[in-house]
Amino acid sequence: MEKEKKQQPVRPVHQVRLPFGGSLLRASVWRHQNGKEAPRFNVTFTRTYLEKDGKTWAYTEFFRRDDLLGIARAAEVAHAWIVDKDGKEAKDDE
């Protein structure tokens, strides 16, 4: 009987965290690998904030008008990380 392999939780390979307007904006970079093809990276965005009770932290994938410049900055930093990572992985394959 084969041992069952425990699946490791899938986690982002990189995160950009920016405090912004009383919230924490986060860009999470996910790596996807299909066989021997070059990896692809996707990015998701979240906003962490305090609930009205002032004690409970919550998160959302919806953004207010004033969050958008922060999201743009987080996207820029995530993009730079992905470009740097792609370049390093390409050199490793040579």
Contacts in CASP RR format, 6 or more apart in sequence:
PFRMAT RR
TARGET T0000
AUTHOR 0000-0000-0000
METHOD contacts of the structure
MODEL  1
MEKEKKQQPVRPVHQVRLPFGGSLLRASVWRHQNGKEAPRFNVTFTRTYL
EKDGKTWAYTEFFRRDDLLGIARAAEVAHAWIVDKDGKEAKDDE
10 30 0 8 1.000
12 28 0 8 1.000
12 29 0 8 1.000
12 30 0 8 1.000
13 29 0 8 1.000
13 30 0 8 1.000
13 31 0 8 1.000
13 41 0 8 1.000
13 85 0 8 1.000
14 28 0 8 1.000
14 29 0 8 1.000
14 78 0 8 1.000
14 81 0 8 1.000
14 85 0 8 1.000
15 26 0 8 1.000
15 27 0 8 1.000
15 28 0 8 1.000
15 29 0 8 1.000
16 26 0 8 1.000
16 27 0 8 1.000
16 29 0 8 1.000
16 74 0 8 1.000
16 77 0 8 1.000
16 78 0 8 1.000
16 81 0 8 1.000
17 24 0 8 1.000
17 25 0 8 1.000
17 26 0 8 1.000
18 24 0 8 1.000
18 25 0 8 1.000
18 26 0 8 1.000
18 70 0 8 1.000
18 73 0 8 1.000
18 74 0 8 1.000
18 77 0 8 1.000
19 25 0 8 1.000
20 67 0 8 1.000
20 70 0 8 1.000
21 66 0 8 1.000
21 67 0 8 1.000
22 49 0 8 1.000
23 47 0 8 1.000
23 48 0 8 1.000
23 49 0 8 1.000
23 67 0 8 1.000
24 47 0 8 1.000
24 48 0 8 1.000
24 49 0 8 1.000
25 45 0 8 1.000
25 46 0 8 1.000
25 47 0 8 1.000
25 67 0 8 1.000
25 70 0 8 1.000
25 71 0 8 1.000
25 74 0 8 1.000
26 45 0 8 1.000
26 46 0 8 1.000
26 47 0 8 1.000
26 48 0 8 1.000
26 74 0 8 1.000
27 43 0 8 1.000
27 44 0 8 1.000
27 45 0 8 1.000
27 71 0 8 1.000
27 74 0 8 1.000
27 75 0 8 1.000
27 77 0 8 1.000
27 78 0 8 1.000
28 43 0 8 1.000
28 44 0 8 1.000
28 45 0 8 1.000
28 46 0 8 1.000
29 41 0 8 1.000
29 42 0 8 1.000
29 43 0 8 1.000
29 78 0 8 1.000
29 81 0 8 1.000
29 82 0 8 1.000
30 41 0 8 1.000
30 42 0 8 1.000
30 43 0 8 1.000
30 44 0 8 1.000
31 39 0 8 1.000
31 40 0 8 1.000
31 41 0 8 1.000
32 39 0 8 1.000
32 40 0 8 1.000
32 41 0 8 1.000
32 42 0 8 1.000
33 39 0 8 1.000
33 40 0 8 1.000
34 40 0 8 1.000
38 86 0 8 1.000
38 89 0 8 1.000
38 90 0 8 1.000
38 93 0 8 1.000
39 89 0 8 1.000
41 82 0 8 1.000
41 85 0 8 1.000
41 86 0 8 1.000
43 75 0 8 1.000
43 78 0 8 1.000
43 82 0 8 1.000
44 61 0 8 1.000
45 61 0 8 1.000
45 63 0 8 1.000
45 71 0 8 1.000
45 74 0 8 1.000
45 75 0 8 1.000
46 59 0 8 1.000
46 60 0 8 1.000
46 61 0 8 1.000
47 59 0 8 1.000
47 60 0 8 1.000
47 61 0 8 1.000
47 62 0 8 1.000
47 63 0 8 1.000
47 67 0 8 1.000
48 57 0 8 1.000
48 58 0 8 1.000
48 59 0 8 1.000
49 57 0 8 1.000
49 58 0 8 1.000
49 59 0 8 1.000
49 60 0 8 1.000
50 56 0 8 1.000
50 57 0 8 1.000
50 58 0 8 1.000
51 57 0 8 1.000
51 58 0 8 1.000
63 71 0 8 1.000
END
